[in-house]
């Protein structure tokens, strides 16, 4: 669920920091994407602008194989979140899950990966950035080395 790209040219766009720890259960998070705006499993309406959804982190025990079974979410490498008004939907995969703070702004903690397989359970599973930081750091170092930077 994670990819690292080396761009042909440096970018001046704002960047997100990467989290080194997962947010606590109950903590606020947000996601953004271009996915469907109808309720799953339908996918007929798409937004004309980037959409965001505020969510809360849900404990791993509430988001196991009984909620995500095809494919399953793995607690060690996933962050589960629930939205009261909106969730990530079909087409949002790969989008960021972020936490915000007045001190550092937004930090990415996850990557949109799974929708709940259970109707009526507005849950998402996100690939955990903190659990993959070792791979991210090694891959980044390899790209920098290959580019001579």
Backbone as CSV, one residue per row, in Angstrom:
resi,resn,N_x,N_y,N_z,CA_x,CA_y,CA_z,C_x,C_y,C_z
1,UNK,0.797,-1.201,0.000,0.000,0.000,0.000,0.839,1.265,0.000
2,UNK,2.139,1.140,0.047,2.985,2.330,0.037,3.858,2.332,-1.200
3,UNK,4.139,3.506,-1.713,5.043,3.667,-2.846,5.878,4.913,-2.609
4,UNK,7.045,4.910,-3.171,7.935,6.056,-3.076,8.347,6.422,-4.485
5,UNK,8.222,7.695,-4.833,8.546,8.162,-6.177,9.690,9.153,-6.131
6,UNK,10.558,9.061,-7.124,11.581,10.083,-7.296,11.116,10.953,-8.444
7,UNK,10.885,12.227,-8.175,10.422,13.151,-9.196,11.588,13.626,-10.050
8,UNK,11.298,13.943,-11.278,12.338,14.378,-12.208,12.950,15.715,-11.797
9,UNK,12.151,16.562,-11.153,12.630,17.882,-10.774,12.176,18.209,-9.357
10,UNK,12.947,18.997,-8.622,12.523,19.416,-7.287,11.198,20.168,-7.353
11,UNK,10.399,20.014,-6.309,9.093,20.663,-6.246,9.086,21.701,-5.129
12,UNK,8.317,22.771,-5.335,8.189,23.811,-4.320,6.910,23.636,-3.511
13,UNK,6.156,22.585,-3.785,4.885,22.339,-3.095,5.123,22.052,-1.619
14,UNK,4.140,22.371,-0.781,4.263,22.027,0.637,4.353,20.504,0.804
15,UNK,5.035,20.074,1.831,5.166,18.642,2.104,4.614,18.330,3.491
16,UNK,4.234,17.081,3.669,3.785,16.599,4.976,4.937,15.879,5.649
17,UNK,5.087,16.092,6.949,6.032,15.294,7.709,5.456,13.887,7.880
18,UNK,6.314,12.933,8.155,5.880,11.552,8.375,5.933,11.234,9.859
19,UNK,4.870,10.639,10.360,4.757,10.328,11.787,5.690,9.187,12.174
20,UNK,6.177,9.239,13.404,6.982,8.142,13.936,6.185,7.301,14.933
21,UNK,4.972,7.757,15.284,4.100,7.003,16.195,2.659,7.121,15.718
22,UNK,1.890,6.058,15.932,0.478,6.066,15.549,-0.332,6.904,16.539
23,UNK,-1.409,7.511,16.071,-2.283,8.260,16.989,-3.025,7.300,17.913
24,UNK,-3.394,7.783,19.068,-4.130,6.981,20.051,-5.567,6.749,19.598
25,UNK,-6.156,5.627,20.044,-7.575,5.363,19.787,-8.391,6.531,20.329
26,UNK,-9.356,6.984,19.546,-10.187,8.119,19.914,-9.664,9.443,19.410
27,UNK,-8.407,9.470,18.977,-7.810,10.711,18.509,-8.341,11.147,17.152
28,UNK,-8.357,12.466,16.910,-8.850,12.973,15.635,-7.817,12.814,14.522
29,UNK,-8.299,12.449,13.341,-7.488,12.347,12.128,-8.342,12.857,10.977
30,UNK,-7.736,13.062,9.831,-8.480,13.492,8.647,-7.889,12.821,7.418
31,UNK,-8.711,12.628,6.416,-8.265,12.062,5.153,-8.758,12.950,4.020
32,UNK,-8.163,12.795,2.849,-8.557,13.577,1.683,-8.511,12.694,0.447
33,UNK,-9.370,12.992,-0.529,-9.344,12.202,-1.742,-10.369,12.633,-2.772
34,UNK,-10.364,11.901,-3.880,-11.226,12.152,-5.030,-12.219,11.022,-5.223
35,UNK,-12.452,10.207,-4.210,-13.313,9.036,-4.338,-14.790,9.372,-4.434
36,UNK,-15.584,8.328,-4.648,-17.043,8.449,-4.791,-17.644,9.194,-3.616
37,UNK,-18.742,9.876,-3.886,-19.436,10.569,-2.811,-20.748,9.889,-2.441
38,UNK,-21.117,8.785,-3.139,-22.305,8.051,-2.704,-21.902,7.023,-1.662
39,UNK,-22.913,6.456,-1.020,-22.645,5.466,0.014,-22.195,4.151,-0.608
40,UNK,-21.185,3.502,0.013,-20.772,2.191,-0.491,-21.954,1.228,-0.456
41,UNK,-22.075,0.265,-1.346,-21.095,-0.100,-2.374,-21.305,0.618,-3.703
42,UNK,-22.268,1.540,-3.796,-22.484,2.262,-5.060,-21.312,3.199,-5.328
43,UNK,-21.069,3.435,-6.601,-19.999,4.356,-6.982,-20.412,5.014,-8.290
44,UNK,-21.266,6.027,-8.163,-21.781,6.698,-9.353,-21.446,8.188,-9.390
45,UNK,-21.199,8.789,-8.221,-20.925,10.226,-8.173,-19.493,10.470,-7.716
46,UNK,-18.806,11.335,-8.456,-17.442,11.711,-8.104,-17.385,13.221,-7.867
47,UNK,-16.536,13.668,-6.959,-16.467,15.103,-6.658,-15.776,15.886,-7.770
48,UNK,-16.025,17.178,-7.795,-15.344,18.063,-8.740,-14.173,18.781,-8.072
49,UNK,-14.027,18.585,-6.747,-12.901,19.162,-6.020,-12.454,18.165,-4.943
50,UNK,-11.239,18.326,-4.481,-10.695,17.455,-3.444,-11.568,17.535,-2.197
51,UNK,-11.933,16.382,-1.658,-12.795,16.316,-0.478,-11.985,15.850,0.727
52,UNK,-12.434,16.252,1.907,-11.808,15.803,3.151,-12.864,15.170,4.044
53,UNK,-12.404,14.331,4.946,-13.305,13.705,5.918,-12.600,13.647,7.258
54,UNK,-13.250,14.201,8.283,-12.724,14.091,9.643,-13.137,12.741,10.202
55,UNK,-12.222,12.094,10.899,-12.465,10.777,11.470,-11.859,10.702,12.865
56,UNK,-12.120,9.591,13.530,-11.513,9.281,14.825,-10.864,7.911,14.717
57,UNK,-9.706,7.766,15.345,-9.022,6.479,15.362,-9.837,5.506,16.203
58,UNK,-9.959,4.289,15.714,-10.706,3.231,16.388,-9.705,2.176,16.849
59,UNK,-9.948,1.574,18.007,-9.031,0.557,18.529,-8.926,-0.624,17.573
60,UNK,-7.761,-1.241,17.548,-7.527,-2.395,16.678,-8.531,-3.512,16.930
61,UNK,-8.960,-3.682,18.180,-9.883,-4.775,18.504,-11.237,-4.616,17.816
62,UNK,-11.612,-3.395,17.438,-12.895,-3.160,16.748,-12.778,-3.277,15.240
63,UNK,-11.567,-3.452,14.733,-11.362,-3.452,13.278,-10.570,-4.662,12.797
64,UNK,-10.843,-5.785,13.350,-10.124,-6.987,12.948,-10.730,-7.652,11.731
65,UNK,-10.497,-8.942,11.622,-10.969,-9.717,10.472,-12.483,-9.771,10.365
66,UNK,-13.210,-9.508,11.455,-14.667,-9.516,11.365,-15.181,-8.291,10.605
67,UNK,-14.386,-7.247,10.511,-14.773,-6.035,9.790,-14.129,-5.982,8.413
68,UNK,-12.860,-6.315,8.321,-12.116,-6.296,7.059,-11.616,-7.712,6.788
69,UNK,-12.279,-8.397,5.879,-11.845,-9.774,5.628,-11.403,-10.037,4.200
70,UNK,-11.617,-9.138,3.276,-11.267,-9.437,1.892,-10.693,-8.194,1.208
71,UNK,-9.435,-7.865,1.380,-8.430,-8.535,2.205,-8.552,-8.104,3.660
72,UNK,-7.940,-8.860,4.553,-8.024,-8.510,5.970,-7.118,-7.328,6.322
73,UNK,-7.511,-6.599,7.351,-6.648,-5.560,7.914,-5.791,-6.232,8.979
74,UNK,-4.558,-5.845,9.049,-3.647,-6.397,10.050,-3.313,-5.310,11.053
75,UNK,-3.663,-5.547,12.307,-3.527,-4.523,13.344,-2.125,-3.933,13.423
76,UNK,-1.088,-4.745,13.248,0.280,-4.229,13.387,0.643,-3.234,12.295
77,UNK,0.017,-3.347,11.140,0.393,-2.483,10.027,-0.743,-1.582,9.559
78,UNK,-1.853,-1.551,10.289,-3.001,-0.736,9.896,-3.440,0.197,11.018
79,UNK,-4.031,1.301,10.616,-4.703,2.217,11.533,-6.162,2.221,11.100
80,UNK,-7.058,1.997,12.032,-8.478,1.966,11.728,-9.095,3.289,12.167
81,UNK,-9.992,3.823,11.337,-10.647,5.089,11.664,-12.111,5.045,11.252
82,UNK,-12.903,5.846,11.937,-14.338,5.915,11.679,-14.737,7.371,11.512
83,UNK,-15.579,7.621,10.516,-16.082,8.961,10.299,-17.530,9.063,10.734
84,UNK,-17.920,10.189,11.310,-19.316,10.342,11.703,-20.163,10.815,10.518
85,UNK,-19.580,11.592,9.607,-20.317,12.085,8.451,-19.802,11.521,7.142
86,UNK,-18.502,11.244,7.046,-17.928,10.765,5.793,-16.724,9.881,6.083
87,UNK,-16.454,9.001,5.165,-15.286,8.132,5.247,-14.618,8.105,3.882
88,UNK,-13.422,7.541,3.821,-12.796,7.307,2.528,-13.673,6.316,1.778
89,UNK,-13.736,6.441,0.464,-14.630,5.625,-0.337,-13.867,5.068,-1.534
90,UNK,-14.556,4.359,-2.400,-13.936,3.827,-3.602,-13.313,4.971,-4.390
91,UNK,-12.059,4.824,-4.754,-11.337,5.880,-5.456,-10.442,6.711,-4.559
92,UNK,-10.531,6.532,-3.239,-9.696,7.291,-2.305,-8.407,6.554,-1.928
93,UNK,-8.265,5.311,-2.358,-7.074,4.532,-1.996,-5.805,5.283,-2.358
94,UNK,-4.836,5.236,-1.465,-3.567,5.929,-1.670,-3.536,7.323,-1.093
95,UNK,-4.697,7.834,-0.676,-4.750,9.174,-0.103,-4.206,9.195,1.318
96,UNK,-3.898,10.370,1.834,-3.284,10.488,3.156,-4.285,10.422,4.311
97,UNK,-3.811,9.907,5.426,-4.474,10.045,6.725,-3.526,10.901,7.539
98,UNK,-4.023,12.028,8.051,-3.152,12.980,8.730,-3.673,13.323,10.120
99,UNK,-2.743,13.761,10.961,-3.084,14.368,12.245,-2.567,15.810,12.171
100,UNK,-3.244,16.698,12.868,-2.828,18.093,12.846,-2.514,18.598,14.237
101,UNK,-1.587,19.529,14.297,-1.293,20.189,15.571,-0.878,21.622,15.279
102,UNK,-1.134,22.488,16.223,-0.788,23.897,16.060,0.722,24.084,15.950
103,UNK,1.500,23.200,16.595,2.954,23.347,16.612,3.612,22.973,15.293
104,UNK,3.190,21.844,14.677,3.896,21.343,13.488,3.030,21.261,12.241
105,UNK,1.765,21.606,12.331,0.886,21.487,11.172,0.421,20.044,11.008
106,UNK,0.316,19.595,9.769,-0.172,18.233,9.504,0.981,17.251,9.355
107,UNK,0.772,16.054,9.881,1.725,14.953,9.778,0.988,13.741,9.244
108,UNK,1.570,13.064,8.261,0.919,11.884,7.690,1.170,10.666,8.563
109,UNK,0.072,9.996,8.938,0.162,8.784,9.755,-0.263,7.542,8.992
110,UNK,-0.965,7.717,7.855,-1.450,6.549,7.134,-1.715,6.831,5.675
111,UNK,-2.007,5.724,4.952,-2.345,5.756,3.537,-3.637,4.968,3.364
112,UNK,-4.678,5.585,2.761,-5.983,4.929,2.599,-5.831,3.601,1.878
113,UNK,-6.425,2.561,2.483,-6.237,1.214,1.968,-7.532,0.426,1.815
114,UNK,-8.352,0.339,2.888,-9.536,-0.535,2.873,-10.798,0.169,3.348
115,UNK,-11.917,-0.203,2.740,-13.253,0.161,3.226,-13.789,-1.018,4.016
116,UNK,-14.657,-0.766,4.966,-15.293,-1.851,5.709,-16.089,-2.749,4.769
117,UNK,-15.998,-4.055,4.988,-16.788,-5.019,4.230,-18.186,-5.170,4.804
118,UNK,-18.440,-4.568,5.974,-19.740,-4.699,6.622,-20.607,-3.490,6.334
119,UNK,-21.774,-3.695,5.703,-22.676,-2.558,5.469,-23.039,-1.883,6.790
120,UNK,-23.129,-0.564,6.768,-23.512,0.181,7.960,-22.385,0.430,8.943
121,UNK,-21.171,-0.022,8.644,-20.021,0.243,9.518,-19.058,1.160,8.781
122,UNK,-19.157,2.469,8.974,-18.317,3.419,8.239,-16.881,3.445,8.763
123,UNK,-16.160,2.381,8.470,-14.788,2.246,8.943,-13.831,2.168,7.760
124,UNK,-12.619,2.672,7.970,-11.543,2.567,6.995,-10.312,2.018,7.685
125,UNK,-9.512,1.289,6.924,-8.203,0.860,7.402,-7.155,1.561,6.537
126,UNK,-6.134,2.068,7.191,-5.061,2.800,6.528,-3.748,2.082,6.789
127,UNK,-2.907,1.964,5.761,-1.558,1.442,5.976,-0.856,2.413,6.918
128,UNK,-0.246,1.884,7.962,0.387,2.702,8.990,1.768,3.181,8.547
129,UNK,1.932,4.493,8.437,3.238,5.067,8.103,4.261,4.750,9.201
130,UNK,3.934,4.916,10.501,4.933,4.600,11.522,5.414,3.146,11.478
131,UNK,4.517,2.209,11.179,4.956,0.804,11.153,5.850,0.511,9.951
132,UNK,5.811,1.383,8.953,6.620,1.182,7.744,7.777,2.174,7.627
133,UNK,8.058,2.932,8.688,9.112,3.952,8.622,10.475,3.384,8.270
134,UNK,10.792,2.179,8.728,12.072,1.572,8.374,12.210,1.414,6.869
135,UNK,11.182,0.851,6.232,11.203,0.671,4.777,11.253,2.029,4.085
136,UNK,10.425,2.982,4.533,10.397,4.312,3.910,11.781,4.966,3.978
137,UNK,12.415,4.907,5.142,13.728,5.535,5.311,14.787,4.853,4.438
138,UNK,14.780,3.502,4.376,15.747,2.786,3.529,15.510,3.084,2.049
139,UNK,14.240,3.089,1.631,13.926,3.365,0.226,14.307,4.797,-0.151
140,UNK,14.061,5.747,0.738,14.422,7.139,0.481,15.938,7.275,0.365
141,UNK,16.670,6.648,1.255,18.132,6.702,1.208,18.640,6.097,-0.103
142,UNK,18.013,4.999,-0.537,18.417,4.365,-1.802,18.157,5.281,-2.992
143,UNK,17.024,5.945,-3.015,16.736,6.873,-4.118,17.711,8.044,-4.126
144,UNK,18.012,8.571,-2.945,18.955,9.681,-2.866,20.343,9.254,-3.321
145,UNK,20.738,8.045,-2.938,22.060,7.522,-3.331,22.118,7.331,-4.846
146,UNK,21.050,6.765,-5.437,21.011,6.536,-6.878,21.051,7.836,-7.666
147,UNK,20.539,8.919,-7.080,20.500,10.195,-7.791,21.757,11.025,-7.562
148,UNK,22.640,10.542,-6.683,23.874,11.260,-6.399,23.710,12.422,-5.450
149,UNK,22.584,12.495,-4.734,22.366,13.594,-3.775,22.848,13.213,-2.406
